[in-house]
Amino acid sequence: MSTLRYHVVDVFTDVRFGGNPLAVVLDGDELSTDQMHSLAREFHLSETAFPLRASDAERKGGADYRLRIFTPEVELPFAGHPSVGTAWLLARLSRVCSGRVVQACGAGLLPLQVAPDGGPVELTGGRPSLSEPVDAGPLLAAVGLAAVELTGPPPRVAGTGIGFAVLPVAARALARCEPDPVRLRSFGHPVSDATGVYVVAWDPATRMARARMFAGDVGVPEDPATGSAALGLGVWLVGSGLLTGDGTAAYTVEQGVQMGRRSVLRCSVDAVGGTAVAVRVAGDVVPVAEGTITV
């Protein structure tokens, strides 16, 4: 095995060179972890995905494939735009059928709904989690904002397989963020409670969040579209009383504007008794490049 096929797609956008770019390396089942990490560093995108054969146990659980996800620095147990982009690509290549697809990853078995003919993909996140309110001071300092920009309910760490510190701010604050890499790294490894700081300006009238995501110790200073954080946002919105505590509510996330890569993430959250029980995120995908890479 001297070369492997790869594809680059843009996720959470219907315009090429928008959204979040993703490299997907095919047929890498014989690669070691170190080799996968080397390839991810070579692409140097926020994430590189490796769809692999599911194990016998995963197949018995309904998995169609297993997905490993790498940033230039670390392997992630789960991430949104690699999950959405990979499922879309595998369907486009006829490696999976459209409709319901199940992905095995570090967050468990996660279902996706793949629309036919290159339509959008919807991902259901893992088990929702929500911390108690956390101190806003270190979060504000990590993204270079003052306390006057803080608004709404208190920050909490929220997620559906990987956690983010949701920091609610005034809309004007999004353009004022000046992230501090040293402070951001203090939020630790991706298996800790908070991978990074998700800065959010929430508009209750339109149920739209405008967001920026600054990663912690994962080698991604800023991400133009973060599906896993958008899922966590739904958990925070319900837990903070900003979305209905019972039933299903839809919301939209716009991200990547300040990076020149506008992304749109369409989400919905199911809640029971004021607690989120399931969250979904959907988006479009467009192909950008393909080729071979040396192993």
N, C-alpha and C positions, 0 to 999 in steps of 0.2 A: 504494500500500500504506500505509494509515493505521492499521490495527489488525491484530493477529494473535491467533489462538486460543492459549490456554495451558492447561495442566493442572498441578495440584500433587498429588503423590502422596507417601506416606510409605513409605520403603524399609527393608527388613530388619525388618519388624514385620507382625503381622496385626491390629494395633489402631490405629485412627485416633489421630493426635496422639502416636504413639510413633515409634520409629525415626528415620530421617533424612529430613527433608522435601526434596523436589526439585521445582523448577519446570521444566517442559518446554514450550518455545515451538515451535509447529508452523509449517511452511511458511515458514521464514525464510531461504530460499536467496538472496534478493536483499539481505539485510542485510549491512552492512559489519561489520568487526571492532569498530569503535567503537560501532556501534549495539547489537551483541550485548552488549558490555561494559556499556553504559548500562542495558540491560534487566536484566542480572544485578545491577547495583548497586541497581536499583529493587526487585527481589524481595528482595535482601539475605539470601538463604539461603546455606548453605555452597557450593552449586553450582546453576547454572542450565544446562540442556542444550538444544542446538539440533540436532535430527536433520535432516540435509540429504540431497539427492540425492548418491549416490556418483558419483565421476568414472568415465569410461570404463575407465581402468586399474584402478580399485578394483572395478568390476563384473566385469571379466575375472578378477580375483583371487577373486571369489565374494562380494563385499560386497553386502549388501542396502541399506545406507545409510551415510552418514558422520555422525559425532557430534563436535560441538565443545562443550567444557565450560568454563564460566567460574565462578570465584569472584568476590566483589565486587572483588578486587584484580587477579587474573591469569587468563590462559587456561591450563588444564591439558592436557597431552598425553593424559592418561588418568585415569579415576577409577572406582571400583567402583560406588557407589550410583547415579550418573547412568547408567551403562551398564545396570545391572539394571533401574532404574525406567523408563528410556526404552524398552527392549525390551518390558517388560511392557505399557506404555501403547500402543505401536504395535500390538501383538498385540490388545489390547482394542479398539482402533479399527479393526481389520482392515486395517491398513496393511502388516503382515507377517503371515505364518502362524505358528502355533505350531510347535514343533519347533526345528530348528537354524536359527539366525539368525547372520549375520556382520556385525559392526560394524567400519567403518574409522575409525581415530582416530590420534592422534599416536604411539601405541605399536604401530601396525600393524593387521593384520586379526585381530580377536579374535572367537572363536565364543561364542555363547550358546545355551543350551537353554531354550526357553520352554515351560512346561507348559500344556496346554490348559485352557480354562475358568477363567482367572485364577489358576492355580496358581503355584508359585514359579518363579523364573528362576535359572539357573546360568550364571555367567561363568567362562570360562577366561582366566587372565591371560597376559601376554606372556612373553618369555624371562626366566627367573629370574636374579637377580643377588644376590651376597652378598659383602660386603667382608670384609677382615680385621678382627679385633677393634679397636674404637675406644675411646678414653679415656672412661670413664664420668663423669668429673668435670664437664665442661661440660654433659652431658645432665642429670645430677642437679641442677645449679645452675639450668638452664633451667626445670625443673618444680618447683623449691623443695623438693627432697628431700635428705636427708643420706645419706652413704655407708653408714650402717648399714642402710638400707632395700634396698640392692642384694643380689640373690641370684641363684643359678644361673649359667649360662655368661655370658661377657662380652657386652656390647652389640655389635651389628654393624649396618651399613646393609643392608637387605634389600628386595627389591622384584621386581615382574614388569612393569615398564614405568614405574614411578615409585617412588623409594626412600624408606624411613623408617628412622630410627634406633630399633631395637628395644631397649628398656631394661627388663630383667627385675627386678622388685621383689617384696617381700613383699606379700601381699594387703592388709595393714593400710595400706600406703603409698598405695593408690589414693585414699582419702578425704583424705589429707594433702597432696596435690599443690597447690602454689601457683605456677602458671606465671608466668614473668617474660617479658613481651612483648618487651622489648629483647633479651634473650638468645635467645629463640626466633627472632627475625628474623635472628640471626647464622647460622642454618643455611641461609639463602640462598634462591635462586629455585628453583621446582619442577623445573627441569631439572638442578639440582645433585645431589650424591650423596644428600642427606637433605632431604626436604621438611619434616619435623617429627619430633617425638619421640613414639614409640608406647610408652606405659608399660603393661607387661604383667605380670600375676600368673598364672603357669602352674600348673595343678593336674594332675600327671601321672596321678593315679588316674582322673580323669574326662575327661582330655584336653580340658579347658576352659580358655580364657584369659579372664580378666576384664581389660578394657583401657580406657585413655583415650588419646585422640590430641590432641596440642597442635601445631597447624600452625606452620610457619615464616612466611615472607614471602608468605602467600597470602590474608591478610585473614580467616582463620577461627581465632579464639582456641582453640576446642575443637569437635570434631566428634562427634556422637552415634553415628555408624556410619561406618566407613571401610573399604570393601571392598578397596581397593587395599592398605591396610596389613595387613588380615587375610590377603591373598594373600602379602604379603612375610613375614608371620609364619611361614607354612608353610615358606618357604625357610630362615628362621632356625632353626626347630625341627629340621629335618632336618640342617642344617649344624652345629648344636650337639649333635647326638646325642640329642635329646629325643623324636624320632619315628624310626620305622624307616628305615634307610638303603637298603632295597630294598623295592619293592612300593608299595602304596597305603595311606595312613593317613588317618583322619578326625579332625577336631578341630572344636571349637565356640568361637566368640568371643562374649562378652557385653560390650556397650559402651553408653555413654549413660546408665547408671544414675544417676550423680551429677548429670546434667542433667535428670532427670525424663523421659527419652525412651529407655527400655530398648530395645535392639536385639539381635537374635540373628542371627549370621552362621554358616552351616553350611559347613564347608570340607573339602577333601580335597587331599592332595598325593601325587604320584607321585615316587618316588626310585629312583635307580640308583647303586650304589656310594657311598652316603653323600652324594649330591648331588641336590637337587630338580630335576626336569626339567619338571614341569607342576603348576600349582596351580589349584584351582577354588574359587569361593565362591558360595553360593546363599542366597536369602532370599525372603520374601514381600513383597508390595507391596499397599497399599490406597489407593484414590482419596480425595482430600480436597476439592479445589475445582477449578473450571474457569471460564474466562471469556475476555474479550478484553483486550488491553493495547495502548495507543497506541504507535506506532513514532515 
